[in-house]
Amino acid sequence: MQSTNPPIAILCSDIHLSLNPPIARSKEPDWFLAMWRTLRQLWDLKEKYNVDILCAGDIFHRWNSPPELINFALVNLPPMIAISGQHDQPYHNYDELHKSAFWTLVKAGVVEMVGNKPLIKGQLCIYGAHFGQEFPKAHRNNEDLLHVLLAHRYVWMGSSKHPKAKPEEKATCVCTTGHDLYVLGDNHKGFYSKDISAYNCGALMRRRSDEADYLPHVGLLHADGDVEIIYLDTDGESIEQDVNESEESSPTGLKELLTELNGLQDVGLDFEEALKRISQNKSSQVRSLLLEALNNGQSE
């Protein structure tokens, strides 16, 4: 049943703006136009309800996005309050965020970044847990406000999970810090649990062949804390269902690793230091390979 309370925010996550289309969307005649079709719907909702957009991370698909894509985002991304996901962070490291495309949006005023210190916006008290950060506890010294946590961490519920999802990542185990609503990013399979007040936004745009039947959505947050699911229009999208995405979905993340290594010359780090930083946030298999290569190089 739709809430009769007025909307006070629009909720989204995992936009993943990219210069080039993913493999499953490679037949799009104009990828920038395809991204704009989705962003236009965010603009329409914002203009219709005159409320803030809250984004739970991964605005960009690559932290070191090229100027062409950043310029596109500066013009076409609606203003929003956001946190950073791992794709927004250099080497998945929040401390390096000032080197990222995400930070350019912050400096330009398109994104208002929120952290552990609460941000008061109208009826909302907004907290942030960027990728890699623990959930802060809600400071409930003002019960007239709705306490909302934006968090970028893999959390699942019911069937909205990948095969290797861990029991401790279940929403009932994670969403325990006293907030009225948890707005979650990272898991591209969206879900909403009113019982535990958790809304996982899911992917804003379909990027993979196994998402051909997925309906991207955003949440319309009402003043009573209820979330109304608004499904986006995907008519006109071109998405292939039978493509080889093994490189993109590799459990070791080798494609992403190669992309990061190719960008080392631009970040002012020596090769050894960069390898160490990259390895901190990789799978154990990739980390072992990197450290082994580094040790072998030192012994020669």
C-alpha positions in Angstrom: 0.0 0.0 0.0 1.4 3.4 -1.0 2.2 5.8 1.8 0.0 8.8 2.2 2.9 10.8 3.7 4.8 13.2 1.5 8.1 12.2 -0.2 11.2 13.6 1.4 14.0 12.0 -0.6 14.9 9.9 -3.6 17.2 6.9 -3.0 19.6 5.3 -5.5 23.0 3.7 -5.8 25.4 2.0 -8.2 25.1 4.3 -11.1 28.5 3.1 -12.6 29.0 5.8 -15.2 31.5 4.6 -17.7 33.2 5.9 -20.8 32.4 2.8 -22.8 29.4 0.4 -22.6 29.8 -2.9 -20.8 29.9 -6.0 -23.0 26.2 -6.7 -22.7 25.3 -3.1 -23.8 27.8 -2.9 -26.6 25.1 -2.6 -29.3 23.8 0.6 -27.8 24.1 3.1 -30.7 25.1 5.9 -28.3 26.2 4.9 -24.8 26.2 8.4 -23.5 22.6 8.8 -24.6 21.7 5.5 -23.0 23.1 6.7 -19.7 21.3 10.0 -20.1 18.0 8.2 -20.5 18.4 6.9 -17.0 19.7 10.1 -15.5 16.9 12.0 -17.0 14.5 9.9 -14.9 16.3 10.9 -11.8 16.0 14.5 -12.8 12.3 14.1 -13.5 11.7 12.7 -10.0 13.8 15.4 -8.4 11.9 18.1 -10.2 8.5 16.5 -9.5 8.9 16.2 -5.8 11.6 18.9 -5.1 13.6 16.7 -2.7 17.2 15.6 -2.3 18.7 12.5 -4.0 20.6 10.2 -1.7 23.1 7.9 -3.4 24.8 5.0 -1.7 28.0 4.9 -3.7 29.6 3.9 -7.0 28.7 6.9 -9.1 31.6 6.0 -11.4 32.7 2.6 -12.7 36.3 3.7 -12.5 37.8 6.1 -10.0 40.2 7.5 -12.6 37.5 8.2 -15.2 38.6 10.3 -18.2 37.8 14.0 -18.6 35.1 13.3 -21.2 33.1 11.2 -18.8 33.7 13.6 -15.9 32.4 16.4 -18.0 29.3 14.4 -18.9 28.7 13.8 -15.2 29.2 17.5 -14.3 26.4 18.4 -16.8 24.0 15.5 -16.6 24.2 14.0 -13.1 21.5 15.6 -10.9 22.9 17.1 -7.6 22.9 14.5 -4.8 24.1 13.6 -1.4 26.4 10.6 -1.6 29.1 8.4 -0.3 31.8 6.6 -2.2 31.8 3.0 -3.3 34.9 0.9 -4.0 34.7 1.9 -7.7 34.9 5.5 -6.7 38.0 5.0 -4.5 41.5 4.8 -5.8 42.6 1.2 -5.1 39.5 0.9 -2.9 41.2 3.2 -0.5 39.0 6.0 1.1 42.1 8.0 2.1 43.0 8.4 -1.6 39.5 9.8 -2.5 40.9 13.3 -3.2 42.5 11.8 -6.4 39.3 10.5 -7.8 36.6 11.5 -10.3 34.1 11.3 -7.4 36.1 14.1 -5.7 35.9 16.3 -8.7 32.1 16.1 -8.4 32.4 17.0 -4.7 34.6 20.0 -5.5 32.2 21.1 -8.3 29.2 21.0 -5.9 27.4 18.3 -7.8 27.9 15.9 -4.9 27.5 16.7 -1.3 29.5 14.0 0.6 28.3 12.7 3.9 30.4 10.8 6.5 30.1 9.6 10.0 29.2 13.0 11.2 25.4 13.4 10.7 24.2 15.8 8.0 20.8 17.4 8.8 18.7 18.0 5.7 15.1 19.0 6.4 13.4 16.1 8.2 16.5 13.8 7.7 19.5 13.1 9.8 21.8 11.4 7.3 24.9 9.3 8.2 27.4 7.8 5.8 29.5 4.6 5.7 31.8 4.8 2.7 33.1 1.5 1.3 35.5 -0.1 3.8 34.0 1.8 6.8 32.0 0.5 9.7 28.4 1.5 10.2 28.2 4.4 12.7 25.7 4.2 15.4 22.7 6.5 15.2 22.8 9.4 17.7 19.2 9.6 18.6 19.1 13.0 20.4 16.4 14.3 18.1 13.5 11.9 17.6 11.7 14.5 15.3 14.2 13.6 12.6 14.4 10.4 10.5 17.8 8.8 11.0 19.0 7.4 7.7 22.3 5.6 7.0 23.9 5.6 3.5 26.2 2.6 3.3 28.2 0.9 0.6 28.7 -2.7 1.7 27.5 -6.0 0.3 24.4 -6.9 2.1 21.8 -9.5 1.0 18.3 -10.5 1.9 16.2 -13.5 0.7 17.1 -14.4 -2.9 18.9 -11.1 -3.6 22.4 -12.5 -3.3 25.2 -14.1 -5.2 26.0 -17.9 -4.6 28.9 -17.2 -2.3 27.2 -14.6 -0.1 28.2 -15.0 3.6 25.6 -15.5 6.4 27.1 -12.6 8.3 26.4 -10.3 5.3 22.6 -10.9 5.7 20.7 -7.6 6.4 19.4 -8.8 9.7 23.0 -9.3 10.9 24.3 -6.0 9.5 21.5 -3.4 10.0 21.8 -3.2 13.8 23.1 0.3 14.5 19.8 2.0 15.5 18.9 3.9 12.3 15.4 4.3 11.0 16.4 3.3 7.5 19.4 1.7 5.9 20.0 2.7 2.3 22.5 0.2 0.9 24.7 0.0 -2.2 27.1 -2.5 -3.7 24.7 -5.5 -4.2 23.2 -5.0 -7.6 20.1 -7.1 -6.8 17.8 -4.6 -5.1 15.5 -5.5 -2.2 13.4 -3.7 0.4 12.6 -5.1 3.9 10.2 -3.0 5.8 10.6 -5.3 8.8 14.2 -4.2 9.3 14.0 -0.9 7.5 16.6 -1.8 4.8 16.4 -0.7 1.2 19.1 -2.0 -1.1 18.9 0.2 -4.2 20.4 -2.3 -6.7 22.0 -1.3 -10.0 20.6 1.9 -11.5 21.5 0.7 -15.0 21.6 -2.8 -16.3 25.2 -3.7 -17.3 25.3 -7.5 -17.5 23.6 -10.1 -19.6 22.1 -11.8 -16.5 20.3 -8.5 -15.7 18.3 -8.6 -18.9 15.1 -9.3 -16.9 16.1 -7.1 -13.9 14.0 -4.0 -13.4 16.1 -1.1 -12.1 14.4 1.0 -9.5 14.9 3.9 -7.1 13.2 4.4 -3.7 10.9 7.3 -2.9 11.4 7.9 0.9 8.2 9.1 2.6 8.0 11.1 5.8 6.9 8.1 7.8 10.0 6.2 6.9 8.4 4.0 4.3 10.0 3.4 0.9 8.0 3.4 -2.3 9.7 1.5 -5.1 9.7 3.4 -8.4 10.7 1.2 -11.4 12.6 2.9 -14.2 11.7 2.9 -17.8 14.1 0.6 -19.8 12.2 0.7 -23.1 14.7 1.2 -26.0 17.6 -0.3 -24.2 19.7 -2.8 -26.0 21.0 -5.6 -23.8 22.5 -9.0 -25.0 21.7 -12.1 -23.0 24.2 -14.5 -24.5 27.7 -12.9 -24.3 30.9 -14.0 -22.7 31.5 -11.9 -19.6 34.0 -14.3 -18.0 36.7 -11.6 -17.9 34.4 -9.1 -16.2 33.1 -11.6 -13.6 36.5 -13.3 -12.9 36.6 -14.1 -9.2 40.2 -13.0 -9.1 39.4 -9.5 -10.6 42.3 -9.7 -13.1 40.7 -7.4 -15.6 40.2 -4.7 -13.0 43.7 -5.3 -11.7 45.2 -4.7 -15.2 43.2 -1.5 -15.6 44.5 -0.2 -12.3 48.1 -1.2 -13.2 47.8 0.7 -16.5 46.9 3.8 -14.6 49.9 3.7 -12.2 52.0 6.1 -14.3 49.4 8.9 -13.6 49.2 8.7 -9.8 52.7 9.6 -8.7 53.4 6.3 -6.9 56.4 4.0 -7.5 55.5 0.6 -8.7 56.3 -1.3 -5.4 54.1 1.1 -3.3 51.3 0.9 -5.9 51.3 -2.9 -5.9 51.1 -3.0 -2.1 48.1 -0.6 -2.1 46.3 -2.5 -4.8 46.8 -5.8 -3.0 45.2 -4.6 0.2 41.7 -4.8 -1.3 42.0 -7.8 -3.6 41.1 -11.4 -3.2 43.6 -13.7 -1.5 44.5 -15.3 -4.8 45.3 -11.9 -6.5 47.1 -10.7 -3.3 49.3 -13.8 -3.3 50.2 -13.4 -7.0 51.0 -9.7 -6.5 53.2 -10.2 -3.4 54.9 -13.2 -5.0 55.7 -11.1 -8.1 57.0 -8.3 -5.9 59.2 -10.6 -3.9 60.6 -12.2 -7.0 61.4 -8.9 -8.5 63.3 -7.8 -5.3 65.4 -11.0 -5.3 66.7 -10.6 -8.8 
